[in-house]
Amino acid sequence: MKQDSINSEPIPSVLKHIMKKYPTISKVEASNKALAMERRYAEANKGRDDKRNIECQKQWDRALQKENDHWALEVLSGDALGEYFNVIKD
């Protein structure tokens, strides 16, 4: 899912990469570089991430609807079940 836009801590693997690449800098400087790298990456891949989030939301909605439908089949009966599935109109 989507990460917060303001991170206080960089992703550990990114921080490790920065520390390895620049062994003489402090942890605070490495953290700032890692956060900047993450922001650039997020900006460069914004379109892709937006498409993924939309598709993920659609899949979530479908799964939730299926769960609701199964609940309705187990719990409701008669007219209430017909109304739930829009077979019986008021």
Phi and psi restraints in degrees (value plus and minus 20) as a CYANA .aco file:
   2 LYS   PHI     -99.3   -59.3
   2 LYS   PSI     114.8   154.8
   3 GLN   PHI    -105.7   -65.7
   3 GLN   PSI     136.8   176.8
   4 ASP   PHI     -81.1   -41.1
   4 ASP   PSI     124.7   164.7
   5 SER   PHI     -92.2   -52.2
   5 SER   PSI     -45.9    -5.9
   6 ILE   PHI    -132.0   -92.0
   6 ILE   PSI      88.9   128.9
   7 ASN   PHI    -121.0   -81.0
   7 ASN   PSI     117.5   157.5
   8 SER   PHI    -113.3   -73.3
   8 SER   PSI     -43.7    -3.7
   9 GLU   PHI    -146.4  -106.4
   9 GLU   PSI     116.4   156.4
  10 PRO   PHI     -96.4   -56.4
  10 PRO   PSI     144.2   184.2
  11 ILE   PHI     -83.4   -43.4
  11 ILE   PSI     112.5   152.5
  12 PRO   PHI     -74.8   -34.8
  12 PRO   PSI     -59.2   -19.2
  13 SER   PHI     -87.5   -47.5
  13 SER   PSI     -54.0   -14.0
  14 VAL   PHI     -89.6   -49.6
  14 VAL   PSI     -63.9   -23.9
  15 LEU   PHI     -80.6   -40.6
  15 LEU   PSI     -62.1   -22.1
  16 LYS   PHI     -82.0   -42.0
  16 LYS   PSI     -61.5   -21.5
  17 HIS   PHI     -81.6   -41.6
  17 HIS   PSI     -65.4   -25.4
  18 ILE   PHI     -84.0   -44.0
  18 ILE   PSI     -64.0   -24.0
  19 MET   PHI     -82.5   -42.5
  19 MET   PSI     -56.1   -16.1
  20 LYS   PHI     -92.5   -52.5
  20 LYS   PSI     -59.2   -19.2
  21 LYS   PHI     -91.0   -51.0
  21 LYS   PSI     -58.2   -18.2
  22 TYR   PHI    -142.5  -102.5
  22 TYR   PSI      60.0   100.0
  23 PRO   PHI     -88.5   -48.5
  23 PRO   PSI     -35.9     4.1
  24 THR   PHI    -112.9   -72.9
  24 THR   PSI     -29.9    10.1
  25 ILE   PHI    -103.9   -63.9
  25 ILE   PSI     139.4   179.4
  26 SER   PHI     -96.1   -56.1
  26 SER   PSI     147.2   187.2
  27 LYS   PHI     -86.1   -46.1
  27 LYS   PSI     -55.2   -15.2
  28 VAL   PHI     -85.4   -45.4
  28 VAL   PSI     -65.7   -25.7
  29 GLU   PHI     -83.5   -43.5
  29 GLU   PSI     -62.0   -22.0
  30 ALA   PHI     -82.9   -42.9
  30 ALA   PSI     -59.5   -19.5
  31 SER   PHI     -83.2   -43.2
  31 SER   PSI     -63.4   -23.4
  32 ASN   PHI     -83.3   -43.3
  32 ASN   PSI     -62.7   -22.7
  33 LYS   PHI     -83.4   -43.4
  33 LYS   PSI     -61.2   -21.2
  34 ALA   PHI     -84.9   -44.9
  34 ALA   PSI     -62.9   -22.9
  35 LEU   PHI     -83.5   -43.5
  35 LEU   PSI     -60.0   -20.0
  36 ALA   PHI     -84.1   -44.1
  36 ALA   PSI     -60.2   -20.2
  37 MET   PHI     -83.1   -43.1
  37 MET   PSI     -62.8   -22.8
  38 GLU   PHI     -84.2   -44.2
  38 GLU   PSI     -59.4   -19.4
  39 ARG   PHI     -84.8   -44.8
  39 ARG   PSI     -63.0   -23.0
  40 ARG   PHI     -82.9   -42.9
  40 ARG   PSI     -62.0   -22.0
  41 TYR   PHI     -83.1   -43.1
  41 TYR   PSI     -64.7   -24.7
  42 ALA   PHI     -83.3   -43.3
  42 ALA   PSI     -61.1   -21.1
  43 GLU   PHI     -86.5   -46.5
  43 GLU   PSI     -61.4   -21.4
  44 ALA   PHI     -86.7   -46.7
  44 ALA   PSI     -48.8    -8.8
  45 ASN   PHI    -130.3   -90.3
  45 ASN   PSI       1.1    41.1
  46 LYS   PHI     -79.8   -39.8
  46 LYS   PSI     -65.3   -25.3
  47 GLY   PHI     -81.6   -41.6
  47 GLY   PSI     -65.3   -25.3
  48 ARG   PHI     -82.3   -42.3
  48 ARG   PSI     -64.5   -24.5
  49 ASP   PHI     -85.3   -45.3
  49 ASP   PSI     -58.1   -18.1
  50 ASP   PHI     -82.5   -42.5
  50 ASP   PSI     -63.0   -23.0
  51 LYS   PHI     -83.2   -43.2
  51 LYS   PSI     -62.0   -22.0
  52 ARG   PHI     -84.0   -44.0
  52 ARG   PSI     -61.3   -21.3
  53 ASN   PHI     -85.4   -45.4
  53 ASN   PSI     -57.8   -17.8
  54 ILE   PHI     -85.2   -45.2
  54 ILE   PSI     -65.6   -25.6
  55 GLU   PHI     -84.8   -44.8
  55 GLU   PSI     -60.4   -20.4
  56 CYS   PHI     -82.4   -42.4
  56 CYS   PSI     -61.6   -21.6
  57 GLN   PHI     -83.9   -43.9
  57 GLN   PSI     -59.7   -19.7
  58 LYS   PHI     -82.5   -42.5
  58 LYS   PSI     -64.4   -24.4
  59 GLN   PHI     -83.3   -43.3
  59 GLN   PSI     -61.2   -21.2
  60 TRP   PHI     -81.5   -41.5
  60 TRP   PSI     -64.8   -24.8
  61 ASP   PHI     -83.0   -43.0
  61 ASP   PSI     -61.7   -21.7
  62 ARG   PHI     -83.2   -43.2
  62 ARG   PSI     -63.7   -23.7
  63 ALA   PHI     -84.5   -44.5
  63 ALA   PSI     -61.0   -21.0
  64 LEU   PHI     -85.1   -45.1
  64 LEU   PSI     -60.0   -20.0
  65 GLN   PHI     -84.7   -44.7
  65 GLN   PSI     -60.7   -20.7
  66 LYS   PHI     -81.5   -41.5
  66 LYS   PSI     -62.4   -22.4
  67 GLU   PHI     -82.6   -42.6
  67 GLU   PSI     -62.3   -22.3
  68 ASN   PHI     -84.3   -44.3
  68 ASN   PSI     -60.1   -20.1
  69 ASP   PHI     -84.3   -44.3
  69 ASP   PSI     -61.4   -21.4
  70 HIS   PHI     -84.5   -44.5
  70 HIS   PSI     -60.0   -20.0
  71 TRP   PHI     -80.6   -40.6
  71 TRP   PSI     -65.3   -25.3
  72 ALA   PHI     -81.4   -41.4
  72 ALA   PSI     -61.5   -21.5
  73 LEU   PHI     -85.2   -45.2
  73 LEU   PSI     -52.9   -12.9
  74 GLU   PHI     -99.3   -59.3
  74 GLU   PSI     -56.5   -16.5
  75 VAL   PHI    -121.1   -81.1
  75 VAL   PSI     -62.1   -22.1
  76 LEU   PHI    -106.3   -66.3
  76 LEU   PSI     138.1   178.1
  77 SER   PHI    -171.8  -131.8
  77 SER   PSI     143.5   183.5
  78 GLY   PHI      42.1    82.1
  78 GLY   PSI    -154.0  -114.0
  79 ASP   PHI     -82.6   -42.6
  79 ASP   PSI     -57.2   -17.2
  80 ALA   PHI     -82.3   -42.3
  80 ALA   PSI     -59.5   -19.5
  81 LEU   PHI     -88.1   -48.1
  81 LEU   PSI     -61.4   -21.4
  82 GLY   PHI     -83.1   -43.1
  82 GLY   PSI     -60.4   -20.4
  83 GLU   PHI     -86.9   -46.9
  83 GLU   PSI     -58.3   -18.3
  84 TYR   PHI     -80.8   -40.8
  84 TYR   PSI     -63.4   -23.4
  85 PHE   PHI    -111.2   -71.2
  85 PHE   PSI      -6.4    33.6
  86 ASN   PHI      38.1    78.1
  86 ASN   PSI      12.9    52.9
  87 VAL   PHI    -106.6   -66.6
  87 VAL   PSI     -59.7   -19.7
  88 ILE   PHI    -125.4   -85.4
  88 ILE   PSI     100.8   140.8
  89 LYS   PHI    -118.1   -78.1
  89 LYS   PSI     125.5   165.5
